Amino acid sequence: MAYLSIRPSYFIKSAFALLGAALLSNFAPSASFANPAPNGPLADGVYLYGQQPVANQLGSAYMVFEVEGDRAVGAFYMPSSSFDCFNGEISSTHLDLNVINSYDQTSHPYSLAVQSEPTLTAGQAASEFGISGFTSISTLSELDEQILATCQTVQADFI
């Protein structure tokens, strides 16, 4: 699954360090590319979040994932590096993931704080969803789509 040669533990440790260092106050609303699901805090669809509000910034971590109900399948990646797939559950307070190391296929549990607050939008109740340390990015690149497709294939049993 890895496309570039880096030390296996380097990416995992770097990604976790970057993710863990994010402040809880950096919540942002998400953008969905599909229809709402009544049983999950996010609408079914595809999402892209980044530590930076602009895609493809070197040194920044990104996560692309698809939501179906309360389940998610996707990947953490950094531009010009490898990526690690994940699968897990989404609730209104956290995102519990199993991150699969792309080199040795070991699974590592990881949890991210999320914020889901009800809002009133055009007379209908909606939900604003944010992931700790990440900002929603509304447009997926071809690379995001390829990474997501790879992880969906690898983790087909989890979505």
C-alpha positions, 0 to 999 in steps of 0.5 A: 500500500505504501508508495514512497520509501520512508521508515515505517515507524516514522510516518506512524509516529509523525502522523500521531504526533501531528494529530495529537498535538492539535488543539481541541479548539480548532473545530470546523464544520464539515462538507458532505458530498452525499445525503444525510444519514439518520443514524450517524452524526455525519451525513453519509458521504466522502469527507476531507479534513486537513491540519491546514485549510488548503489541500496538499501542503507539505508537512501537514496531515490530512484525512480522507474518509467515507461515512456510512451510518456510524462507520468510517473507512479512510486514510491518514496521509501527508503529501509526498509520503505514504498513507495509512488506512483506517476504519472505525466508528463515529459518534457525536463526541469521538472518532474511534479508529483502527489505523492499519500500518501500511508497511506491516499491516499492524492495527493501532487504536486511535481516537480523535475528539469531535464536536457535533453541535445542533444548528438551525439552518433554513428552518431545519435542524442541522449539525455542525461537525468538527474533528479536533485539530482539523479543518474541513476541505470541500474539494477532493483531489484525484489523489484523495480519491485514489487513496480512499479507493485503495483503503475501501478495497483493503478494508471492504469488510468494515464499511 
